[in-house]
């Protein structure tokens, strides 16, 4: 994962950090939150878990860190030795 940080005081983006990931071959993207629209209700556990995590970070950092526009691509996790 790459990270771009802009600390220049002369730009409007000063102090923002954008963590980015390389493009995956999987074209499916799950959008957990958005900046331009309200999120819809999802039944999968990953969506409310992501909302809870983002809210926890906001509150536990006393509103110093906020996650927005959360997205991800599904992956299959296996235990070591499984096929």
C-alpha positions in Angstrom: 0.0 0.0 0.0 1.3 3.4 -0.9 0.8 6.6 1.1 0.9 10.2 -0.1 1.1 12.8 2.5 0.9 16.6 1.9 2.2 18.7 4.7 2.7 21.9 2.7 0.9 24.8 4.4 0.4 26.6 1.0 -2.1 24.1 -0.3 -5.8 23.6 0.6 -5.1 19.9 1.2 -2.5 20.5 3.9 -2.4 17.8 6.5 -4.5 15.2 4.7 -3.2 11.7 4.1 -4.4 9.4 1.3 -3.7 5.7 1.7 -3.9 4.0 -1.7 -3.7 0.4 -2.9 -2.7 -0.8 -6.3 -5.5 -1.7 -8.7 -6.7 -5.3 -8.3 -7.6 -7.7 -11.1 -11.0 -8.2 -9.3 -13.4 -5.6 -10.8 -15.9 -5.8 -7.9 -15.6 -3.0 -5.4 -17.6 -2.8 -2.2 -18.3 0.7 -1.2 -18.9 1.0 2.5 -19.3 4.7 2.7 -19.3 7.6 0.3 -18.6 11.3 0.3 -21.3 12.3 -2.2 -24.2 10.1 -1.2 -25.8 8.4 1.7 -24.9 4.8 2.2 -27.6 2.2 1.7 -28.6 -0.5 4.2 -26.5 -3.7 3.7 -27.2 -7.1 5.2 -23.5 -8.4 5.0 -21.6 -8.2 8.3 -18.7 -6.4 6.7 -20.7 -3.1 6.2 -21.9 -2.5 9.7 -18.5 -3.6 11.0 -16.8 -1.1 8.8 -19.2 1.7 9.9 -18.5 0.7 13.6 -14.7 0.8 13.0 -14.8 4.2 11.4 -17.0 5.6 14.2 -14.7 4.1 16.8 -11.6 5.7 15.3 -13.4 9.1 15.1 -14.5 9.0 18.8 -11.3 7.4 20.2 -9.1 10.0 18.5 -11.3 12.8 19.8 -12.3 13.7 16.2 -8.7 14.0 15.0 -8.9 11.1 12.6 -11.8 10.4 10.2 -12.2 7.7 7.6 -14.3 8.6 4.6 -15.1 7.0 1.3 -14.2 3.5 2.5 -14.0 0.9 -0.3 -12.5 -2.6 -0.7 -12.3 -5.6 -2.9 -13.4 -9.0 -1.6 -10.6 -11.6 -1.0 -10.7 -15.2 0.1 -8.7 -15.8 3.3 -7.4 -19.3 4.1 -5.6 -20.8 7.1 -2.0 -21.9 6.6 -2.0 -25.4 4.9 -5.5 -25.2 3.5 -6.2 -25.6 -0.2 
